[in-house]
Amino acid sequence: MATSYNEARLTPAWLPRQRVLESKIDITPASWKSQYRDYWETDVTVFEVSEPHDSLTVVASSQVEVTPTPAREERMGWDDIAGPLFQDLLAEYLGQSSATQPTEELAAFAADAAGRFSPDGAARLICEFLHEQVRYVPGATTVHTPARDAWEAKSGVCQDFAHLAIGALRHVGIPARYVSGYLHPKPDASIGETVRGESHAWVEWWQGTGSASAPRMTRKSPITTWSWPALASIATCRRCLVCSPEQAATLRCR
């Protein structure tokens, strides 16, 4: 390759539950680079390699301190999210896309949950229902697989669960977004122990006073802790492909 221009979304986000102590990106071959924050508030590293090259290595190293999110008092009701303030400010997290459009069956379940529970209660019930119905099967789908196909197959990976949940939540008017990041697979690791992290994707929905996260979906049984402390957020967006997770990360316990 003679030259290449690239964008990398590998810098962890600053959040109330997440502090970025240090972060750097090393690129081989050496290149100039700059950084900007995109429309979705994700830090993007831009770099260009102007010399001929047959390989490109990008290594992102970050030290992140993550703490559990304290429980929030629910303040958002159905009348609130139907109001003009929510409809205007969070419009981009309410519209469907081809990746998130739910099936009639899932839409009906979401509507029933919304009719019986508060917005937050309905959101949690929808996510629990998806964990019961959809099996985690690596390789069953790709980043281009729409939620409808994953639902019909009743199998997929984390990005499919996120798309399914987003579609169901938006169907009943709950603002929801896709989150890309890393999962620490061994929360009880010893100090100084290095473990191989897992790329991950999950869904967040707006509660009126902040966002709540759905439990992770992995090869093991779903964990129903809604603010999982071993998740490190990298990027947020409306759907996958806008902020696709990377394949792996190396995490060192401190």
VENJOUR-V336301 format. One record per pair of residues at least 4 apart in sequence whose C-alpha atoms are under 8 Angstrom apart, sorted by the first residue. I is the first residue (numbers start at 0). GAP is how many residues later the second one is. Records with the same first field share a line. If there is no record, write none. Layout:
BEGIN
I=GAP  GAP
END
This chain:
BEGIN
0=51  52  53
1=48  49  50  51
2=45  46  47  48  49  50
3=44  45  46
4=41  42  43  44
5=40  41  42
6=37  38  39  40
7=36  37  38
8=33  34  35  36  225  226  234
9=15  33  34  35  50  224
10=12  13  32  33  49  51  223
11=8  11  31  50  52  169  220  221  222  223
12=5  6  7  29  30  220  221  222
13=4  5  6
14=4
16=49  50  51  52
17=46  47  48  49  214
18=45  46  47
19=42  43  44  45
20=41  42  43  44
21=40  41  42
22=37  38  39  40
23=36  37  38
24=33  34  35  36
25=32  33  34
26=4  29  30  31  32
27=28  29  30
28=20  24  27  28
29=19
30=16  17  18  19
31=15  16  17
32=12  13  14  15
33=11  12  13
34=8  9  10  11
35=7  8  9  10
36=4  5  6  7
37=4  5  6
39=195  196  197
40=194  195
41=192  193  194
42=192
63=168
65=163  164  165  166
66=162
67=159  160  161
68=158  160
71=137
73=46  133  134  135
74=132  133  134
75=4  5  43  131  132  133
76=4  41  42
77=4  40  41
78=4
79=6
80=4  5  6  92  93
81=4  5  91
82=4
83=4
84=4
85=4  5
86=4  7
89=4  85
90=4  84
91=146
92=77  82  83  84  145
93=76  77  79  80  81  82
94=75
95=4  5  71  74  75
96=4
97=48
98=45  46  47  48  49  64  140
99=46  47  48  63  64  66  67  139
100=45  46  47  63  66  67
101=4  5  45  46  62  65  66  69
102=4  45  48
103=4
104=4
105=4  62
106=4  61  64
107=4
108=4  17
109=4  12  16  58  59  61  62
110=4  60  61
111=4
112=4  9  12  13
113=4  5  8  58
115=6
116=4  5
117=4
118=4  55  88
119=4  87
120=4
121=4
122=4  46  51  82
123=4  90
124=4
125=4  39  42  43
126=4  38  87  88
127=4
128=4
129=4  31  34  35
130=4  30  86  91
132=21
133=17  20  21  22  27
134=19  20  21
135=19  20  21  22  81  82  83
136=18  19  20  82
137=18  19
138=17  18
139=15  16  17
140=4  9  15  16  19
142=16  97  98
143=97
144=4  5  15
145=4  14  17
146=4  13  14  16  17  20
147=4  16
148=4
149=4  5  6  10
150=4  13
155=4  5
156=4  60  61
157=4  42  43  44  58  59  60
158=4  41  42  43  81
159=4
160=4  41  56
161=4  16  39  40  41
162=4  15  40  76  77
163=4
164=4  38
165=4  10  11  12  37
166=4
167=4
168=4  5  6  7  36
169=4  5  6
173=31  32
174=30  31
175=27  28  29  30  62
176=26  27  28  59  60  61  62
177=23  24  25  26  58  59  60  61  62
178=22  23  24  25  54  55  56  57  58  64
179=19  20  21  22  53  54  55  56  63  64  65
180=18  19  20  50  51  52  53  54  64  65
181=15  16  17  18  19  49  50  51  52  63  66  67
182=14  15  16  17  47  48  49
183=12  13  14  46  47  67
184=10  11  12  13  45
185=9
186=43
188=4  64
189=63
190=62  63
191=60  61  62
192=59  60
193=56  57  58  59
194=55  56  57  58
195=52  53  54  55
196=51  52  53  54
197=49  50  51
198=46  47  48  49  50
199=45
200=44
201=11  12  13  14
202=10  11
203=7  8  9  10
204=6  7  8
205=4  5  6
206=4  5
211=14  15
212=13  14
213=10  12  13
214=7  8  9  10  11  12  13
215=6  7  8  12
216=4  5  6
217=4
234=8
235=7
236=5  6
237=4
238=4
239=4
END
